[in-house]
Amino acid sequence: MLLSKLKLVTAGVLASALIGVGLTSYRGEAGEPRDPAARVFIKAPVPKVAAGGAILVWVDEKPMLLKADGTELPSPDPIAKVHTSGSADAQLSRDGKRVAFQYRDNNHRGTLRIFDLAGKTEMTVLDTVRLNSLNWMADGKTLYVRGYEDGGDGSLANWICDPVTQKRTPLKVPKDFFVRALSPDGKTSVVDEWKMSADTWHQRAHLWTLGTGEPTALLELNQSFDNLTPQFSPDGKRLLCKVKHYGSYKPLGSGSLDRTDFKFNDLLEIDLATKKRTVVKELGEKPEWRIAGFAWSPDGGRIAYVETKSLPRPPGQSADAFRVTVCDPDGRNAKVIHTAEGSWLVGFDWK
């Protein structure tokens, strides 16, 4: 199927307004944001979603679709001067036909954008919210979005958004919690509890059934999610997440934590019924390659993750190496299927 010509000329606004010390991008500290000039979506043939789905690997301006064996599928042409938070935010819709992503300009303002792989021109600009996170809902039409509303009280808010009408329905989350990910059926969420005062600080992951009472703890107090969004398995029974672990909980006051007590930072699979954890990828304290994104296969039988490491480069220039690995949910039978170089990982997903 051929994509129709998708053209976008915008003043470009998107931000990933990251939260406190918890959510930081991999490349957020490197260089100046690129010029948010005109963005053009050019036609490219994109096949129907195969039984094994397609893996989205979006490095810099080039979104690429791959089979699980690394074979490149016909993919969208480069999107000029795209720039996001660099933390794999772009996501395929649940039917694999659309891509939603965050966009950031020099003013760090938030915009939600969507383009359609099936040939229809579609672009959404959510210009009243400084976007922080997004997640496709189970209906395949609406999205969960998190961010800061223009003219609001400055607090982080949660909505269910219809990208066609741009109508936003508030999602009420318990105090001191914010949503990190939603299950495929849209009923269960992973939420982080954040509490800060002059003499204490903690971040702790919980499970929460939307619209009910208090969430239930998922991780220990000395463990927390890294900045990447946890991923529910397609059946909603397992969670893929990158977890930081400290030997003990040592608050230092003024909202800080003793980071010298850091022990490991691993990619884990968690059975949500039993809380059993399986290490998919052990990273250690100072890994050469860093996990930058991860996803389940459409049937939940396999896992894909992308790693990155810094490359030697002249001052003022940024470049990373990226490699994509597909493996079993327990980390076995791992195989690198794709490598790339670039400065930014715009998105990584498998649908």
N, C-alpha and C positions, 0 to 999 in steps of 0.2 A: 504494500500500500504506500502511496506517495504522500508525503506531507505537503499540504498547500503552503504557499509562502506565508511565513509568519513574520510580520514586521512590527517592531516596537520602537517608538521614539519617545523617550521619557526623560524627565529630569532626574530619574532614578533615585529612589529612596528606599534603603532597607537597612535595618540594623539588627544586630543580635545584642540587645541591651542585657548584658550578662549580670548575674546576680552576685553581689558581694565577692567573696573569695572563692565561691564554689564553681561558677561557670565561666571558664576562660577558654579562648580559642587556641588552637595549636599554633597558628601563625599570626595571631592578633597583634603581636609585638613587633612584627617585621615590616619595615618600610611604610610608605604612605599609601593610603587607599587609592585605587586607580580612578582615573577620570570617569565620572558617570555620564559619558556621552551616549549617543544613540545606540540602542541595542537592536540588532536585526536577527530575526529568526528566519532561516532560509530553508527551503524545502529539502527533505532527505527521505529516502524510502525507509519506512519502519514496518516490520512485519507484525502480523497478529501475534499475541502473546502465546508462546509455545507451552507445552505441558510443564516443562521445567522452569518456565518463567524466564526473566531476563535480569541480569545483574547490572545496575547502574553504577558506573564509575565516572565521576565528573571531576576532572582535574583542570584547573584554570578555566579556559574558555571552551573546552571540548567535553560535552557530555557523550559518554560511550555506553553502548549496551552490549553485554557479553552473554554467551551461553555459559553453563557451569563448567564446561571443559576449556574455556578461554577463547573459543571461537567468537570473533566479533560479528555482531548482528548489524544490519544497516541502522545507522544512528543519526540523530540530529546533527546538523552542521554546527560549527563553533558559534558561540554567542559572544559577540564582541564586548570586551571590557567588563564582563560580569565580575562581580566581587562580592563575596559574602563573608561570614564569620570564620570560614575555614575550619568548621567542625562538623562537616558531613551532614548539613541540615536538609539538603534537597531530598525529597521522598517521592517515590512512585505511588500513585493511587492504588487501591487494593486490586483493581482489575489490570493494573500495569499499563494503562493507556494515557495517563497524565502525570506530569511532574510538578509538584509544588516546591517552591524554594524561597529562601529569604534573600533579600538584596540590600546592600548597604552602600550609602554614598559617603561623601566627605563629612557630612553633618551627622552621620551615625543615626539616621532616622529609619524607621521600620516600614517595609513594604512587603506584602505578600504577592507573589507572582506565580502564575500557573501557565504552562503551555501543554497543548494536547498532541500526543504522539500519533493519534489516529487521523489527523488531517484537518481538524477544525481549528480555526484561529481563536485562541482563547487567552486572555491576559487579564489578570486581576490586580488592582492596586488598592491595598488597604491603607489609606493614607491618614487615618485618624488614630492609628496605633503604632507605637514604637515596638515592633515585633520582637519577641524573645524566643518563642518556640512555636512549633506547629506539629500537628499529628492528624492524618486522615482518619475520619470516623468510619465505623463499620458500614454505613450506608453508601460509602464511596462518593458521596456528593458534598458532605459538609466536613469541616475541619475543626479540630480543637486548636485554638490559638491562645497564646499567653503574651502579655505585654503591658505597656504603659499607655494609657489613653491620653490624648491631647486634651488639656484643660481639666484633667482629673486631679485627684489629690496626691498623685505621685506614687501610689501604691501599686504593686503588681496585681493584675487582674487576669481572670480566666474566662474565655468565652467559647461557645460553639458558633462557628461562623459559616454562613452560606456564601460561598465566593461569587455566586451569580448576582444575588441581591445585595451582598455585603451586610446583610442583617446579622447582628451579633446577639446571642442570648447568653447572659451571664451564667457562669458555672460557679456556684458557691462552694468554696473549699474551706475546711476548718482553719481556724486561726493558727498562724505560725507554720502552715503547710503550703506547699505548692506542687502542682502536678508535674511529673517528669515524663510519664507515658501512659497511654490508654490501651486496654486490651482490645482485641479485634471486635468483640461484641459491644464495646463502648460502655460496659458496666463496671469494670474494675480498673483501678489506676494505681500506678506507683507514685507515691508522694514523698517528698522530703520534708522533714521537720527542721526548721531553723529557729534557734533561740540564741539571742545575744543580749548581753548586759555588760556592765563595766568589769565584771569579774568572772564571767563564764561564757562559753560558746559551744554549741554543738550542732551537728548536721546528722540526721538519722533517717534511713529509708523505711517506709511503711507501705502496706497495701491498704487500699481504701475502696470500698464499694460506693460509687458515686451516689450522692444524695442521702447517705446514711450518717451515723454517728461518728465516733472516733476511729481513726485508722489503727491497724494492728502492726506492730513492729516486724520488719523483715530482716534488717541487719543489726548487728551489735553496735553499741554506741561508739566503739573505737574503729568502726568501718563506715565507709561512705562511698557513694557513687562518684566516679570521675565525671568530667564535664560532658561525656557522651550520653545521648539518650538511651535508656534501657529499651530492649526490644522484647515484646511478648511473642511467644511462638504462635503460629496460626491458630492452634486450638486453645490458646489462652492459658495453658497449664504450666508453661515454663517461661523463664525469663533469662534473657541473655544480657549481661551487663558487665561493665568494667568497674572493679571495686578496689578502693584504696584501703589498706589495713595498717593500723598503728599498733605497736606492742602494748600500749596502754593509753588511757584517756588522760591527757595532761593539759587542761586549759591553763593559759598563761594570763588571762585577763585581757581586757580591752578588745574582746572579740578575736583573739588569736589562739592558735593551737601549737603545741610543741611538735614541730614537724621533723625534728631530729630523731623522733621515735618511730619514724616510718619503717614499715617492714616489707610490704609488697604491694603490687599493683597489677592484678590479674584479670583476664577475661574469664568470666564464670558463667555457667549455666545453673540456674536454680529451679528445682522442682517446687512449685508454689504450694503444693499440698503437704509435702513432707519437709520442706526447707532444705532438702539435701542439695549440696553444692558439688559441681563437677568443674574442674579446671580445664577450660578449653585451650588456653594459652597462658603459660607462666612467663611473667615478664621480669620478675626480680626487681631490685632496687634501682639499677641504672641500666635499663635495656638499650641496646643499640638501635633497635626498631621499636617504635611506639604505635600502639593500636590507635587508629584514627577513625574507624567506623566498622560496623558489624551488622549482620542481617541474617534472618532465617530464610531458607528456601521456601517456596510457596506451600510445599507439603510438610514442612517442619522436619524433614529427614536429614537435612544437611545445614551447615553454617558457612557463611562467607565473611571474611574480615579483611580489612585493608590496613597495612602498616606503613609507616613513614619514617624516614631518617634524614637528617640534615646532610647536605653535600657541601664539600669545600667550594667556596665561591668568593669572588672579589668583594671588597667592602661596598655596601650599598645595594648589593644584589641578593635576591633570595631564591633558593631552589632546594627542593626536596626530592628524594627518591620515594616512590610508592610501589608496593607490591600487594597483589590480591591473592588470598589463599582460600581454598574451599576445603572443608573437612567434615568429619562426622561430629555430632553434638558433644562427644567426649574428647574431641581434639585429634582423634586418630585419622589415619588415611589423609593427612594433610597434603595438599598439592598447590604450589604457586601456579596460577593460571594467567597472570597478567602483571606487567611491570610498566611504570611510567615515571616521568620526571615533570616537575612543575613547582609552583609556589603555593597553590591553594587547593585544598580538597573541598570542592563545593558541595558534593553529595555522594552518598554511598547507600545502596538499597538493593533489595532482591524481591521482586514480585512476579 
